[in-house]
Amino acid sequence: MFKKIGFKLILAVGITALLTIGIFSYFNIQSHSSSLLAEVERGANQLSETVKNGTRYDMLLNQRDRILRNINTIGQQPGIRDVRILNKSGEIIYSSHRDDIGKMVDKKAESCYACHTAGKPLERLPIKDRTRFFRINPDSSRVMGIISPIYNEQSCYEADCHAHSKSQTVLGVLDVTMSLDEVDKQIKKGEMEIVIFAISAVFALSFIIGFFVRRWVDKPVKELLNATNQVSTGNLNYTIKDRRDDEMGSLAKSFNNMTKKLSEARLQLFQSDKMASLGRLAAGVAHEINNPLTGVLTYSSFLLKRAGNNPELQEDLKVIVRETIRSREIVKSLLDFARQSVPKKNEANINEIIGHAISVVENQLSIDHIRLIRNLDSSLPAITVDSNQIQQVIINLLVNAHDAIGKDGSITITSSKLSLSPFGITHIKKAICPKRHDLTDNEVKIDGMSSIKIKARCGGNEGFINLDPVYGKSRHQYGIDIDIKKEISFICPQCNVSLIVEGKKCPKCEAPVYNFEIPSQGIFEGCTRKGCDWQKWDAVDAGGQKVYIEIRIADTGIGISKDDLSKIFEPFFSTKGQKGTGLGLAVIWGIVDNHNGTINVYSELNKGTTFIIRLPMQYSS
């Protein structure tokens, strides 16, 4: 229990509350005690002044009985212990206790020292110096005494009955002592009430804090701990269901996003290992499988011709021929995928390449009553490409279109030349931070292309943003909640160096601007605000519009769903079930990318699919 974060938080809050309330209570008690004593002192001082004023006339007339009677009357009031009048020599002249009259007081023991220690009597004495607190016995209650000097007045030194000289300042003192028993009881009662309140407040505060800590911290932390244990056992499908709006909710959301990406990364790693294994396997497949398949296909075809009089045997042989052809196509797809290499480019006419590709599949299309419509621009100039690879791309797309249609449909193939701005089509293949760390993320892809991974911080939250790798497009993937009202910072995921351009604002929305370097192609800039599509790439923009050869292949087939559309270029992903290997479009993507071109697909279920290939007239090798 002592190691739990919830207990530590409650303990820390409890100790803090105890210290805070304890200090407050201490000063409150001191203030309360001082206030009570000050009030008693003020009352005693007023009483002294009242006694002095009440006996002044009797003293001038030297009416001792009246003075004594007044002092006795006052001394019998509750809380007043003694009332005395002392002359300048320290002799008690009047007292509410008759036995004390005529006695001498010890000037050092009584309050007289406040005046007499200065060598001569002080003419004026502050109230705080006229007050004393003492105990008659160690176990008795406290007593407060206050002295009030009786000064020599004109009526005193000029009266016939007095023998005071004019030079004598103080004639004596009035000493009033009061018991502080009731005051001390009130102070103790107040102290006890404050202590009880302080202890109750600490316990109540600890209980309330404990309740909310358990609900807001302890429970989510336990859930997160359980989730991490689940992930450590390999269960990457485990998700935290708590959807709070605070930091714990953001942490749970980030955790779920992390496990999702880990699951995807594990799958991609599995696929990468799978491809590597297939690549090694493909090197021996050509000799180990292709030759036997050719023999099987040759002899089964020969036997099929000779089995014309045996329909049952003929059907069996057709199955053997069909499956052998299918096996050979699978082997060919594996070899094509494994042998992707740098294209051997030379000048060629794109229409001639399209014509060669059509001649390969034309017979099969006519058998299934699929019309092939050609809209080829005869004025197209020669383009520098690898003719064999481009022909392979067109053949694969025509075969896919045929498979999507089945029977009775049409395929339209179009070629044209067009000029396009680099904005919206240029592919960012590599990006680096100021310290030369690679920002390219091969695990998270957008439209089949590796994204640009940036670490972002916003409002105390931290996460990753995968930027669209196509200049001018903003199909970013956010792994962090972005509040457009709060400042956001972009940093390198590896070295945490800032990617924000100091002093520069987006011309569209005034938000901060980030940048990174694209090797040999200058600096790329973009807006940090979510939803703003402002981007700038001077090195590419300076080249102006570029000329492309565009090839469109449109079919009237069943189309591709939106969920599958983003995955069709991934290796081993197929919409054909057992009929496909999932490598054809991956090979096409690699070939077009090696030609510095682009390939896009637009599809709608039950209406058809259109593939658009754009090959640049000029390219950087």
Steps between C-alpha positions, in 0.01 A plus 500: 500500500786741584634469144174600330492840338149566634611442860805721447284781361254474791788492749665803338173694497426396861841614624470825307152560641620413851789746480288772344208464738739449796687823428172681443360360826813598693486860386124505547538383862771758563285771350198385702702494826656839432158648424353368824794620712497838327131534576556408866794739518291777349225432753748498791650829383156656474424369850822657631412833347148473643637429852742791473234739385251367756737546798667822383268734687508288817881498486515877472280523811694215662178305571662164561185314602322589180805405294532166678129429460514567126806278458336217698185528290696480175726219628200276575387493136543167311836458333674775704751350740637811672498880479789685669636851525871535581693814586831593348691302764322172417270500806148369446270781609169356381406142407190292451674254736525686832786281623727639229460866605824640641722232346794580277526340157816374337573747221698238311228239531211728413447720196680787665825402331361625168528853634777476760763305302560810289667669803208727558124462456379530144254774436303303244473120465340325195203274571686184383775571756245549780358149454639180649394134497592263782385206711464513880584128515637276224169310483271802528336687214665799341457850637529825309606814680493852363648805672380852445726782624339771713661827387551812702255772399470866588204426722724256690812708566296818576254331740533575871471137603782367284872537533600425139750726336442629151807318366364156594350342188352168617325478836423129482338228291167327476552123459209287379542120467248281318467123483535356147335171588194557278714645224733197504197270490368681192845484338525126568148447370583695185823302456311174536233606250763607248698176547184292455409704192853461360502123552151466354594718202812292432306174514212638292738646243699177484181299454371729223839509327527123542161450338585711197857366474361147499247594235713726281850356549509164672231331291631624161858410599388149596322470166810623319719258698267215413511608135880504495503152655265383227723650232810345659338159460453571129135607503524807275123505447435608859352849526429731794130582509521803731422801278571790736565856384801563725868402476421143604250480216762631259748247637247219449433624147874517428544151643225361277654677203841361594372142523322542168819620335699226671257247362533652154879514536509136606290410199724705272807342654346161439428602142856631460641172626257322274616703199864447586442127526307501174779697334751237601261225404429656160864470395471122502137478393580567134713186472335279761131557417468672165663220299283222653191717452588544134528123464169440674329765286648360174401138564159584646423716194614217272282249685207742487514498118504120494207467745239633263300174512505484882305798644559400862879476455493822298340691790764369741780601265349849461520543878867394492579744216311787666662454840845454345462828311387667823804361685730629228344847526554498878865408448534774239346760739741399774794531263383840373461628855837363614691631200394867516805699394606835359331536159713495183361809334509585131290711266174335401156582367244449773225411248714219358555364853122511559445321167739219595326459837155488337611231254582271795151512655282591200391143418389427853305826515315421175413149626323651801329767287691790655538799271833677499470871418820680402532877532868542424656834412704435185703820547666389821877551502746228594557448871796352683376187682572131544270365230476149642407622848238747374354228278479275807314775687240537223453125460444456874244782508316359196491155660366650824234689304404176324470320835286783640261491201476124445290510185315759294659832577748753370851622569608845385870576468603860442837667445563873502753769577435760770679768695451502877611714787717314753253606770278202575698230318869516600600216729729568798709184518735603780508771767762584764519725808769770555718234669468268198265246661265323261134600545361246252265247659480177298253344744221756462405551138258744343355390166773235481786748557727528805393796715705769677505439877508805730475516880251764611420672832178688566352618830715267710423198280757323284455267204592437137370639173554318170508762225374433148806436276338666198576869463175697515287230664402495867386146574696507826447239769489644853600294804436797730198719569567843352335810649523780245474753786820372661855529378644190333866411451655256251824320589715217365397163650864396538690805629212732613641792300230754416367511143319832554626794295567784744315822419313361199120475484268326257376756242151344511430460874795663685590170671867397552677338205706179507766390253733212420758427236447279197847380391612664175158665464509785750278591795135405540268723709151446634245641746475346848128576538272198449274559202724758329640369166767766442830350380805635322786326318707762320739258327212315332287808434794667326492231231148603400258261337623160382396298197362152561381212286174379650357151454145431618353152520129503590275197531130437563564229760380447855720776645697513825361587845629807685647282774703299248597796282777618739652150522508376140866594447615316812680169437288188543173692518250367249129546431491184286514250783673175399538621141755774578844519662472865608829583326388638162420856610799505738724425198322772298552752779872421518547536124314833477681635805837403351404707195431802729138476397173482689210257495155580636179303507137611511228245549134463587326174583301352210603785270864434420858594567744741336879481537696814404874474434708812446857472376717814489656600169810603695609317810779500756683170493 
